């Protein structure tokens, strides 16, 4: 029975670890999505600035 008890304990520990890892993955995924969103906003802003500078230089 020690083997069966040990197996149950091992399964319980692995299930807990799996849940913790899934939670960490979700947090990292959300952080990645936020970073991508921030970068998209920054790129959009830079594109607008480039366009404005092009127009300014064309008018000189």
N, C-alpha and C positions, 0 to 999 in steps of 0.2 A: 504493500500500500504506500510505502514511502515514495516509490516511483510515481505513482498516480498523483499523490499530493504535490510532489515536486513539479510534475508536468502541469498541474492546475496553476500553481504559483507562477511558473514560467509564462504560461499563457496569459495570466492576469497582468503580469509585468509588461509583456509585449503589447497587450491591448492598451495599457496606459501610455506606453511609449508611443504607440501609433497615434493615439489621440493627441498627444502633445506635439508630435511632428506635424500632424495635419493642421493644428492650430498655428504653428510657426509658419508653415507654408502659406496659409491664408494671409497672415500678417505681412509676410514678405511680398506676396503677390499684390496686396493693396499698396504697399510702399512703392513697388515698381510701377504700378498704374499711376500713382500720384506723381512720381518722378517724370514719367512719360508725358503726363498732362502739363506739368510745369515747363518741360522742354518744348512742347508744342507751342505754348503761349510765348515763350521766349523767341522761338524761331519766327513766329508770326510777327512779333514786334520788330525783330531785326529785318525781316523782309520789307516791312513798311518803311523802316528807316532807310534802307537801301534805295527803295523807290523814290522816296522824298529827296534824297541826296542826288540821284540821277536827274530828277526834274530840275533841281536847283542848278546843277552843273550845265544842263542843256540851255538854260535861260541866261547863262553868263556870256 
